[in-house]
Amino acid sequence: MSQVLMPKATAVWLVENTTLTFDQISAFTGLHPLEIQAIADGEVAGGMTGYDPTTNGQLTKEEIKRVEADGNARLKLSPRDVPMPQARSKGPRYTPVAKRQDRPDAIAWLLKTHPELQDSQVAKLVGSTKSTVQSVKDRSHWNMQNVRQRDPVTLGLCSLKDLNDAVDRARRKAAREDAARKKDSAKSGVVEEAPVAAVDPAEADQPDVAEQ
């Protein structure tokens, strides 16, 4: 069976837009049923944008309806006549000249929608520089009055997979740093001694005085 493109993002879309069971979604995406349940509960892939498998030819709406009607049925990938794209070698991202003017809009969208992303990640996603990201962040960009927030995926500046991967990495890093801070705070915490109550001199123990 051919591999599903972006299985986790596809699972998010299927959970949100269909009545398929966890087992049916699991069998199609290759993810564990418990992970599908965690996605439905919002414990996994929180904030991830779903990937519609009907728009890229992986599934048809008729196939989804067929399986929704039968809890024992399993989704089948649609046959693909178009060859799968080859993985691009790593290197600097090239942004077409016609799209370069859209980069500040995409940066503004990323800063607003995914504040957990580092400036370097934002710059890499849209093919810009950290200085440009900073200028949009502090609103010192030369064309700031015309900048409006727009999704970089819609603009064609990055793929949905690249965006979701970057968000996942940023959130994992933030979680690790938060855990490390809590651990350091616990180690460096000083245990305060219980305060000693002040004794009123009038109530202090007095030496016994022999009766005369």
HELIX and SHEET records of a PDB file:
HELIX    1   1 PRO A    7  ASN A   17  1                                  11    
HELIX    2   2 PHE A   22  THR A   29  1                                   8    
HELIX    3   3 PRO A   33  ALA A   40  1                                   8    
HELIX    4   4 LYS A   61  GLU A   68  1                                   8    
HELIX    5   5 VAL A   97  ARG A  100  1                                   4    
HELIX    6   6 ARG A  103  THR A  113  1                                  11    
HELIX    7   7 ASP A  119  VAL A  126  1                                   8    
HELIX    8   8 LYS A  130  LYS A  137  1                                   8    
HELIX    9   9 MET A  144  ASN A  146  5                                   3    
HELIX   10  10 PRO A  152  LEU A  155  1                                   4    
HELIX   11  11 LEU A  160  SER A  188  1                                  29    
HELIX   12  12 PRO A  201  GLU A  203  5                                   3    
END                                                                             
